[in-house]
């Protein structure tokens, strides 16, 4: 199995594993910490979508640096995981679903974590920009688009 196929299969396996972990937390009424919750961001599937996109559309540099890009994508996914939690809080609570705000983590803690993640993503994107401006723009747009789509201020702004 090639490096690309191995990475793709690994990322694919992370998504349902994260979903299952979230279901266990919900069903057992566990209260993971913010850090542990963020470590389970693969349940969103964002990294899997990014990696699949790059495997299909990426240029030679992108395909040679998929592991570096996965590291950036993981941080983007963590940001998007929290953004989704802010956007879906009322719905999640009405359905009895898991949401970080329902686990005793304050909105301020979530927005602070999002701001820190946005700063980290900006730093991680810069080296990518030198070699693949298109990929760097794609990653940056993922943050801003989702924030706008969910009606929440994007990186650098308070939510």
N, C-alpha and C positions, 0 to 999 in steps of 0.2 A: 504494500500500500504506500503510495507516495505521500510526501509531506502535506500537500494540499488536501488530499482525501482524508488523511489522518486528522488534520486541523478541522476540517468540515464536520467529520463524524464526531469529534470531540465536542465541538460547539453545539451540534445537534443534540447530543446526549445531555448536555448541561440544561437545556430548556425544559424537558419534561421532569428532570430530576429537581430543578428549582420549583416547578409547579407543584410537584408532589410534596416537597418540603413545606411550601406555603399552605397546602391543604392540611397537612399534619398540624402545623401551627394553629391554623384556624379551628380545626376539629378538636384539638386538645386544649384550646384557649391558652396556648403558650404565648409568652410575651418576649420575643427576641429583642435584643438591643438594636439601636439604630445601625451600628456597625454590622451586626449579624444579618439584619434585614437587607442592608445594602449588598452584603456578600451573596445574597440570594437573588440578585437582580437578573440573573440569567432566566428567571421565570418569565420575564417580559419578551424574550426572543429577539431583542434588538441586535445583539451581537451576531446571532445566527443570520439575520437578514443582511447585515452589513457584509459579513464574510461571504455569503452566497452572491451578493451583488459584486463584490470585488473579484471573486473567482470568475464570474461570467464576463464582467465588463472591464476589468483592470488591465492596465498596460504592463509591460515587462517589469518595471520598478515595483509596482503595486504587488504583483504576483510573487516577486522575490522578497517582499517585506511584509508578508501577511501576518507574521507573529507580532511585529512592531505595530501594525495597524490594529490587530486584535487588542493589544494593550490600550490603545487610545479608545477603541470602540467600547471596551469594558467600562471605562470611565464615563463615556457618553451615556452608555446604558444605565449606569448607576444614577446619573443625573435624571435621565428620562423616567427611571423607576420612581424617584421621588416626585417628579413633576406629575406623573400619572396619579400618584397617591393624593396630591393636593387637589387635582381636578376631579377625582372620583370619590372623595371622602363621603359625601352625603349618600350617594348611590350605594357605595360599599356598605355603609352602616345600615341602610334600609334593607339590604339583602343579607346582612349577617356575614359579609365577606371580610377578609383581612385587609386592614389599612394601617399604615404606620401611625397615623394620628389617633387611631383607636387603641393603640398599645401604650399610651402614656407618653409618647414623644410629642413635644409641643410643635406647633407650626413654626415658631421661631427657630427651633433646633433644625427642623427640616429645611427651612429656607437658608439658614447658615451653612448647612451641609451642601445644599445646592450651589451656593455661591462659591464655596471652596472647590467643589467639583468643577464648576465652570472655569475657575482660574486654572486649575490643573489641566483641564482639557485644552485650554488656550495655549499653555506651555507645551503640551505634548503635540499639538497640531503644528507648531512652528517648524520643527525639523522636517515634517512631512511636506509642508508647503514648498520647501526648496526643491524637492524632487518630484512632487506630484501636486501642483496647485489645485487640480480638479478634485483630488481625494480630500485635501485639506478643506476645500470649500464645502464638499459633501458633508464632512463631519461637523463643521460649524453650522451648516444649515439644519442638520438634524436637531440641534439644540433649539435654535430660533423658531423653526417651523412648528415643532411640537408645542412649544410654549404658546405661540400664537394660535394654533389650532385649539388648544385647551383654554384659551382666554386668560392665560397667566403671563405675567411679564417674563421675558427671557433673561438669559445670562447678563449679569451686570445690573440688573434691576431687582427691586424687591417684589416678591410674589404676593 
